[in-house]
């Protein structure tokens, strides 16, 4: 990695991913406290979302609306368009975008993916990577053992389980933004009599319905809701071990199901005390990550998040110049 002005800008991981352009401006992506000359928000998941909002941000209109709903105390976001930045559907969750940054002084193209999925799912189109000289890619499932089943086969397996257990209520656990919406649609497809959701999921449903041609037709659950056979209650993953869940199980005999790419590991089922688990993910699996890199065919790849070292090692073996982004690196020797 050379210094700016020699044709390759500096890419660092500090508070978010920083890309320094040849004109001295810094683009900062997915920071807790964005302080770049240009600030990018790829999507509204908590691990990418700001704590302290920037004055202006490059993101999709839906991501801005979701961010405002999830960070109500921070107030509205001011979106901006920057000529050097193009947004691409990332296929991860509603509103998610990858960004292509073109350095105005060198025409060098940097693709920052954020989180991505190349699979078409429900109302989401999979990520189609643009041409780029530099690729900064997530590595959540960046190890060879993480190869997911075919999406259509997986959805058929889930709907079959939901139909076979129709004589009992079920609790379905997934992230409030992302899997929760897909689980509602799958429960409806399986013929569940009612689909119910928590307050947090209901709020996100409403925002997505305003921007996308989709209706989740879910009821808001509450303390007085009585689950019956045929009902499906979709809850945020983080509520799995809370006391109210145990109370529901004891009162209704409901079944619990967990949904995640990590369900490939048997420990996922036992840690969550689930009756069933399914490998439903909003990320690329290992093979898809490699395919993205091969499609872009960049001069250099930076891996970050998850199994970044493992993915970097594999890509290096394929002949790509690859670096793992490590927080606060300053020069090539710091890798």
Secondary structure, DSSP 8 states (H G I E B T S, - for coil): ---TTTT---EEESSSEEEE-TTS-EEEES-TB--SSEEE-----TTTS-SB--SSBB--HHHHHHHHHHTGGG----B---TTEEEEE-SSSTT-EEEEEE-TTT--EEEE--S---S-BTTB--------SEEEEEETT-STT-----HHHHHHHHHHHHHHTTTS-EEEEE-TTTHHHHHHHHHHHTT-SEEEE-HHHHHHHHHHHHHSS-----EE--TT----TTEEEEEEGGGTTSHHHHHHHHHH--EEEEE-GGGGSHHHHHHHT-SEEE---SS--HHHHHHHHHHH--SEEEEEEESHHHHHHHHHHTT-EEEE--BT--SGGG-
